[in-house]
Amino acid sequence: MDDETLREQRRLVELISKEGWNVTNVELSVFDYQLPDRQGPEVTMTITAKKPCDDDNPYRVK
């Protein structure tokens, strides 16, 4: 994992937070493929975030 990947992670968390979401967890996985059709590293990022629902939200379970 390089510095660019970490900068991109921080930027995504910043953007999500600005939209009112509370980021609770971030996971990064780096895979280095050695297959003929896939060479080099691949990064997977999982971001978990929460956002309060409005009381009048029709999808809220009461």
Secondary structure, 3 states (H helix, E strand, C coil): CCHHHHHHHHHHHHHHHHCCCEEEEEEEEEEEEEECCEEEEEEEEEEEEECCCCCCCCCCCC
